[in-house]
Amino acid sequence: MADSRPLRFLSVISELELLSFPKITPKKEFVINSFIGDMHIINLNEEVKREKKRLRK
């Protein structure tokens, strides 16, 4: 049976941001990791870096 959940994506930058909150509690870290675990992580590549630079200008 096919999985009917929609595909969800998260950039590696957002992943790092979510996990780097100061004084994060173990419970919150668990919730964040559960959220991230359901995502397809988009790693950095040249195209992503170029788009990021373009959006920042």
Contacts in CASP RR format, 6 or more apart in sequence:
PFRMAT RR
TARGET T0000
AUTHOR 0000-0000-0000
METHOD contacts of the structure
MODEL  1
MADSRPLRFLSVISELELLSFPKITPKKEFVINSFIGDMHIINLNEEVKR
EKKRLRK
5 38 0 8 1.000
7 40 0 8 1.000
8 38 0 8 1.000
8 39 0 8 1.000
8 40 0 8 1.000
9 39 0 8 1.000
9 40 0 8 1.000
9 41 0 8 1.000
9 42 0 8 1.000
10 36 0 8 1.000
10 39 0 8 1.000
10 40 0 8 1.000
10 41 0 8 1.000
10 42 0 8 1.000
11 41 0 8 1.000
11 42 0 8 1.000
11 44 0 8 1.000
11 48 0 8 1.000
12 41 0 8 1.000
12 42 0 8 1.000
12 43 0 8 1.000
12 44 0 8 1.000
13 44 0 8 1.000
15 36 0 8 1.000
15 39 0 8 1.000
15 41 0 8 1.000
18 32 0 8 1.000
18 35 0 8 1.000
18 36 0 8 1.000
19 29 0 8 1.000
19 32 0 8 1.000
19 33 0 8 1.000
19 36 0 8 1.000
21 28 0 8 1.000
24 32 0 8 1.000
42 48 0 8 1.000
END
